[in-house]
């Protein structure tokens, strides 16, 4: 993503998208952080709003590390 997530979309992620992740059995969610600080902050705010998450979220500075973490057992 290369844009700031507005509060209405953050709320939609929490109520719809993250619920779908949980229902699908998602265990891990990885984000490759943007070099743009405001984009990174908006993504982190969205994740933090999901207080009852059943999956672990991590942030990475590159795709390779994110994929290694996602695929580990």
Contact map, one row per residue, 1 for C-alpha under 8 A:
1110000000000000000000000000000000000000000000000000000000000000000000000
1111000000000000000000000000000001000010000000000000000000000000000000000
1111100000000000000000000000000000000010000000000000000000000000000000000
0111110000000000000000000000000000000110011000000000000000000000000000000
0011111011000000000000000000000000000010011001000000000000000000000000000
0001111111000000000000000000000000000000010000000000000000000000000000000
0000111111100000000000000000000000000000000000000000000000000000000000000
0000011111110000000000000000000000000000000000000000000000000000000000000
0000111111111000000000000000000000000000000000000000000000000000000000000
0000111111111100000000000000000000000000000011001000000000000000000000000
0000001111111110000000000000000000000000000001001000000000000000000000000
0000000111111111100000000000000000000000000000000000000000000000000000000
0000000011111111110000000000000000000000000001000000000000000000000000000
0000000001111111111000000000000000000000000001101100000000000000000000000
0000000000111111111000000000000000000000000000000000000000000000000000000
0000000000011111111100000000000000000000000000000000000000000000000000000
0000000000011111111110000000000000000000000000000000000000000000000000000
0000000000001111111111000000000000000000000000000100100000000000000000000
0000000000000111111111100000000000000000000000000000000000000000000000000
0000000000000001111111110000000000000000000000000000000000000000000000000
0000000000000000111111111100000000000000000000000000000000000000000000000
0000000000000000011111111110000000000000000000000000111000000000000000000
0000000000000000001111111100000000000000000000000000000000000000000000000
0000000000000000000111111100000000000000000000000000000000000000000000000
0000000000000000000011111110000000000000000000000000000000000000000000000
0000000000000000000011111111100000000000000000000000001000000000000000000
0000000000000000000001001111100000000000000000000000011100000000000000000
0000000000000000000000000111110000000000000000000000001111000000000001000
0000000000000000000000000111111000000000000000000000001111000000000001000
0000000000000000000000000001111100000000000000000000000011110000011011000
0000000000000000000000000000111110000000000000000000000011110000010000000
0000000000000000000000000000011111000000000000000000000000111110010000000
0000000000000000000000000000001111100001000000000000000000111100000000000
0100000000000000000000000000000111111011000000000000000000001000000000000
0000000000000000000000000000000011111001000000000000000000000000000000000
0000000000000000000000000000000001111111000000000000000000000000000000000
0000000000000000000000000000000001111111100000000000000000000000000000000
0001000000000000000000000000000000011111110000000000000000000000000000000
0111100000000000000000000000000001011111111000000000000000000000000000000
0000000000000000000000000000000011111111111100000000000000000000000000000
0000000000000000000000000000000000001111111110000000000000000000000000000
0001110000000000000000000000000000000111111111000000000000000000000000000
0001100000000000000000000000000000000011111111100000000000000000000000000
0000000000000000000000000000000000000001111111110000000000000000000000000
0000000001000000000000000000000000000000111111111000000000000000000000000
0000100001101100000000000000000000000000011111111100000000000000000000000
0000000000000100000000000000000000000000001111111100000010000000000000000
0000000000000000000000000000000000000000000111111110000000000000000000000
0000000001100100000000000000000000000000000011111110000000000000000000000
0000000000000100010000000000000000000000000001111111100000000000000000000
0000000000000000000000000000000000000000000000011111100000000000000000000
0000000000000000000000000000000000000000000000000111110000000000000000000
0000000000000000010001000000000000000000000000000111111100000000000000000
0000000000000000000001000010000000000000000000000001111100000000000000000
0000000000000000000001000111100000000000000000000000111110000000000000000
0000000000000000000000000011100000000000000000000000111111000000000000000
0000000000000000000000000001111000000000000000100000001111100000000000000
0000000000000000000000000001111000000000000000000000000111110000010000000
0000000000000000000000000000011110000000000000000000000011111000010000000
0000000000000000000000000000011110000000000000000000000001111110110000000
0000000000000000000000000000000111000000000000000000000000111110100000000
0000000000000000000000000000000110000000000000000000000000011111110000000
0000000000000000000000000000000100000000000000000000000000011111111000000
0000000000000000000000000000000000000000000000000000000000000111111100000
0000000000000000000000000000000000000000000000000000000000011111111110000
0000000000000000000000000000011100000000000000000000000001110111111111000
0000000000000000000000000000010000000000000000000000000000000011111111100
0000000000000000000000000000000000000000000000000000000000000001111111110
0000000000000000000000000000010000000000000000000000000000000000111111110
0000000000000000000000000001110000000000000000000000000000000000011111110
0000000000000000000000000000000000000000000000000000000000000000001111111
0000000000000000000000000000000000000000000000000000000000000000000111111
0000000000000000000000000000000000000000000000000000000000000000000000111
